[in-house]
Each structure stands twice: as structure tokens, then as C-alpha cells.
Amino acid sequence: MWIYLTTFLAIFATDLLYVYFIKSVQNDNPLRAAWWSMVVTFTASIAVINYTEDHLALIPALIGAFFGTYIGMRMRKNPVTD
């Protein structure tokens, strides 16, 4: 059960943070984009390791991707920080 929860959270975080990465690229901020790229790669790597070991972990990964992107986009409409 833990592998599914960590996979969901890792992809959720990956997609949420990816929104900030894309915004940094769009704003032509290379240092911030590089930082977000590193964080996105780290969180994505956790998920890849999990669903490589257990293919059923793809299900929570896909659900995490949906909600991570959706919430990330909603947060960008009302940004707390840039």
C-alpha cells in the first residue's frame, strides 16, 4: 500500500512543481527554471522507481498526474509566491 501512496504523492508533486518550472521558463528565469527542473526530476524519479518495481503503481501515478496538474494550474491563477 505504501508504494501506491508514495507513487501518487511523487507524481502529484512532480506535476504540481512542473507548472512552476514551465512558468519560470516562460518568464525567462534560467536559475529558477534550473532549480525547478532539479526538483521535478527528483520527485519523478521516486515514482519511476516505484512503478518499475510494481506495474500496478501506474494507476496512482496517473491519478497523481491529473490532480497535480489540476491543482498546480489552479494555484498559478492565485499565486502565493513566484
C-alpha positions in Angstrom: 0.0 0.0 0.0 2.9 2.4 0.8 4.3 2.1 -2.8 0.9 3.3 -4.2 0.7 6.2 -1.8 4.3 7.3 -2.4 3.8 6.9 -6.2 0.7 9.0 -6.1 2.4 11.7 -4.0 5.5 11.7 -6.1 3.7 12.2 -9.4 1.3 14.7 -7.8 4.3 16.7 -6.6 6.0 16.3 -9.9 3.1 17.7 -11.9 2.4 20.5 -9.5 6.0 21.6 -9.5 6.2 21.2 -13.2 3.7 24.0 -13.5 6.2 26.3 -11.7 9.1 25.0 -13.9 7.2 25.9 -17.1 6.3 29.4 -15.6 9.9 30.0 -14.9 10.9 29.1 -18.4 8.1 31.3 -19.7 9.4 34.2 -17.5 12.9 33.7 -18.9 14.3 33.0 -15.4 17.1 30.4 -16.0 18.2 29.9 -12.4 14.7 29.4 -11.1 13.9 27.1 -14.1 17.0 25.1 -13.4 16.1 24.7 -9.7 12.5 23.6 -10.5 13.9 21.2 -13.1 16.1 19.5 -10.5 13.2 19.2 -8.0 10.9 17.8 -10.7 13.4 15.2 -11.8 13.9 14.1 -8.2 10.2 13.6 -7.5 9.6 11.9 -10.8 12.5 9.5 -10.1 10.8 8.3 -7.0 7.7 7.4 -8.9 9.6 5.7 -11.8 11.4 3.5 -9.3 8.1 2.6 -7.7 6.2 1.7 -10.8 9.1 -0.1 -12.4 9.0 -2.5 -9.4 5.2 -2.7 -9.4 3.3 -2.0 -12.6 0.0 -1.5 -10.7 1.6 1.6 -9.3 0.9 3.2 -12.6 -2.7 3.7 -11.6 -2.0 6.0 -8.6 0.7 7.7 -10.8 -1.9 8.6 -13.4 -4.3 9.8 -10.8 -1.5 11.9 -9.2 -0.6 13.3 -12.6 -4.2 14.5 -13.1 -4.6 16.1 -9.7 -1.1 17.5 -9.5 -1.5 19.4 -12.8 -5.1 20.5 -12.0 -4.2 21.9 -8.6 -0.9 23.4 -9.9 -2.8 25.2 -12.5 -5.4 26.4 -10.0 -2.6 27.6 -7.7 -0.9 29.6 -10.5 -4.1 31.6 -11.0 -3.8 32.8 -7.4 0.0 32.7 -6.8 1.3 32.9 -3.3 4.9 33.3 -4.5 6.7 33.4 -7.8 
